[in-house]
Amino acid sequence: MTLLYDGSYEGFLSLVYEVYYKRLHVKKIQREKTEVVLFEEVLEIQTDEQKSQKVLSALKKKFSSKNFTTITNIFLCDSKEFEKPLLEFIILGIKDEKNLNNINYPCILYIKNLEKEIFRVAHRMYGFVRFEELEDGTLYAKIETKYNVLYFLGKHFLNRLGDNDFIIHDIQREFAFVKYKNEIEIRHVASFDEPEYSKDEEKFKNLWKTFFQSVAIEKRKNKKLQQQLVPLMYRAYMSEFENDL
């Protein structure tokens, strides 16, 4: 049986509810309708707030903080098809949480490796985020990332930027981590007007590019190695690479 759901966290928890209580045999999980194979049985799962809350409460009660956090982290790997392994991970844990220490289960090995991968992406982005100063002094950064690491980036820069207000804007996913005075939240940003930058911002950008160029040794330039260390996908909003795009 193939299950369809809307791609939301609540939708996935509703799916877990249906699978667990109705003992469904799942072959595949899809986030949206696609062309299906003839005679394939397809069930569309409707997001149900009560069912999702019931599953969420059960997971918090049944799982350790570490394993519950793993479930949340995996859901942020939104460019991967993680649903079926994560469903299997959850069901194994509900039966006996000790099962989750056994990497002989393919789903557990997959989940553990995927969690390490999202941590690597987040850690790499710590060094690739470039803030620009807006007119009111707020620091603003645009990002595009493989996984949804906005929360990790926001948490990281809360500890690095002190009392400074800042915005980290995930252009692709249309979400922004906003720290303004004593308020901290992740907001949905469907569209936005290009912000006004401070008068000093262009000076800072030019200084950064000048520094980047001055420390480079022409004879030792290695474009291939440079792309391995700083992949093209991370360069879109890095001022030192503006002329290379």
N, C-alpha and C positions, 0 to 999 in steps of 0.2 A: 504494500500500500504506500502511495505517495501522499504526504501531507503538505498542504499549502498554508502559509500564514503571512501576516502583513509585514514581517521583518522587525517589529518592535519588541522590546524586552517583555512588555506585558503580553504581547501575542505569543511569544515563545513560552512563557510560563503557563498560559492557557493551553498551549499544545502539550506541555508536560502533564498537565492535569488530565486531559483527554486520554493520553497514552497510558498513564498510570492507572486511572480508575476504570477505563474501558478495556484495558489490556490489548491495545492495538498492536499489530505487528507492522513495524515501520520499515520500509525498504529505502525510502528517500524523503528528504525534507527540502522544500523549495520556498523561497521568499516571495515569489510572484508567479503568476500564471504564465506558463510557457507551453509550447506545443508538446503534447504528451503522446506516448506510444499507444497504439491501438490496443484496446482491452485492458489497459492499465487502470487499476482502481485508484481514484484520486478523492481525497477528502479535504475540503477547505475548512480550516479551523478559524472560528470567529473569536476575536479578542474579547475576553470577558473579564471585567475588572474584579469581580468577586472571586472567580476561579484563580486568577493570577495572584491576588492577595493571599488566598489560602495556600497556594504553593509557595509563595515568598515567605510566609510565616513558618511553614513547615521546614523549608530549607535553612532558615536562620536557627531554628530549634534543633534540627537534626545534624547539621554540619558544623564543624569547627570554623572559627573565624577565618582561618587560612584557606580552607576548601571553599567556603562561601565566597571569599574574595576572588578565588580562582574562577569560579563560575561567572562572576561579574566581569572580570578581566577578559575572559574568552569572548564574551559578547561584544567587546569593543574591537575585536578582530573582524571588522565588518566586510573586509574584502576577501575573506576566506569562507569556504563552506564548512562551518564548524558545527552546525546544528545537530547532525546525527551523532557524532562522537560526544558532544556535550550532553545530549539526551541520555546516551548510554552511561556516561560518567555519573550523571545525577541518579539514575535508577540503581546503579551499582552502589552508590553511596547511601541511598535510602535503605537498601537491603542490609548493608553493613559498611560503615564508613572505613573500616580497616581495608576493604577491597581497594580503596583509592591509593593504597601504598604499593599495590601490585602492578608493576609496569608490564607484566606479561599480557595484560589486557590491552589490545591495540588502541582502544579509545583513550585509555589513561596515558599511554606514552605520547599519543598525538596531542592531547590536551596539555600535558606538561611541556612539551616542546614548543607548542604554539604560545603558551604563556611566556616562556623565555624569549620568544621572538618579539612579542609586543614590548617587553621590557627593553630589548635591544633597540627597537625603533624609537622608543621614548627617550632612552639615554642618548642616542645619537642626535635627536632633535634638540636636546638641551644646548648643544653647541652650534646649532644651525639657525635658531630663532634670532631674528634681527628686529629690534624695536626701533621705532621712529617716534619722535616727539611731536605731539599735536599742539595746537595753539594754546590749549588750556593746561599744558604740562603733562597730560596723560601720555603714557607710553603705549604705542600701538604696533602690533605685529601681525602679519598675514602668514598663514601656513597652508601647505598642502601635504598630506601625509598618507602613507600606505594604510595605516590603521588609525582608529579614533583615539589618539593619545592626548586629547585636549585636557582632560582632567589631570593627567600626570604632569603635563607642562605647566598648568596653572598652579598646581601644588608646589612644583619645583621653584617657580619664580616668586611665589609668595614668600619663600624663605630667602630669596636673593635680592629682591627689590625693596625690601623694607616697607616704608610708608608710602612709596610711590603708587599712584593709581595706574593700572595697566589693563590692556585688552589684548587677548590672543584670539585671532579670528581664523577659524577653519573655513576657508572659502568654499571648498568642495562640499562639506557637510552642512554648511549654513548654520554653524553654531559658534558662539564666542564665549570664552571664559573672561568674566569681567570682575575686576577688583576696583571698587570705587568707594573711597572713604572706609566705612566699616562694613560695607556690603560686598559679599562674594557670591557669585552665582554663574551658572552656565545658561546663556540665553539663546533662543532660536533667532537667527538673523536671516530672513528670507531674501532681503535685498538691502543695499546700503548706498549712501552717497559717499564718494571718495572724500576722506577726511581732509581738513585743512591742517597742514604741517606748520610747525613753528618756523620763524625766520632763521633760526640757527640750525635747523635740521639738515638743510642742504650742505652747510659747511661741515657738519659732522660726517655726512655721507662721503663728501669729497676727501676729507681727512682719512677716513677708513680705507677708501680705495687707493689713496696715495700710499698709505702704509702697506697695504697688501701688495702693491706693485713694487715698492722699494725694497721689501725683504725677499722678493723673488729673484733667483739667480737664473738669468736667461739661458745659459748653457745647460742648466739642470732641469729645465721644464720638461715635464712628462705628462701630457694630456690624458693618456690612458690611465695612469696611476691616479691622477687628480680626480678623474671621474669615478674611480673605485672608492676613493676616500670621501669625496663629496659628490654623490650621484646627482644627475641632472634634475631629478624631481625635487631636490631640496634647494636648488639655486634660484628659483623663480623670484623669491623675495629676499635674497641676500645681496646687499648693495655692492659687495666687492666683485660680484659676477654679472652685474647689470649689462656690461658691454659684451659679455660672452654669449648671451642668449639670443 
